[in-house]
Amino acid sequence: MSDLSAEDRKLVTLARATRARTGAAEGAAVRDADGRTYAAATVDLPSLQVSAVGVCVAMAVASGSRGLEAVVVLTDGDSVADADLAVVRDFAGGGVVVHRGDARGTLAGSLVS
């Protein structure tokens, strides 16, 4: 994690704390084009299922954001879900860095949406 910018390290911390606090399957955090951050956990209710990335993007959109600079997803999975990458591309276009890590915040890889 030492090669990440301070801003991206903040996203890892926010995603990890949110996931730990809620006990959710995933935690995510995003930084929008204005530098604001949003952190969320997976929502898994009988009547509503939204990924952590989906919740973050929804919060950014509802706050009037115009795009994203970076995304962190902390998951037990081996990859970022295609649906989450599609949400990032739909909202922010291509070129957004998406970091994936585990529940402890140890990053396992990065890709560009």
Protein Blocks (a to p, Z undefined) as FASTA:
>chain_A
ZZpcfklmmmmmmmmmmmmmnopabdcddddfkopacdddddddfkbccdfklmmmmmmm
mnopabdfbdcdddfbfbdcfklmmmmmmmnoghiacddddfkopafbdcdZZ
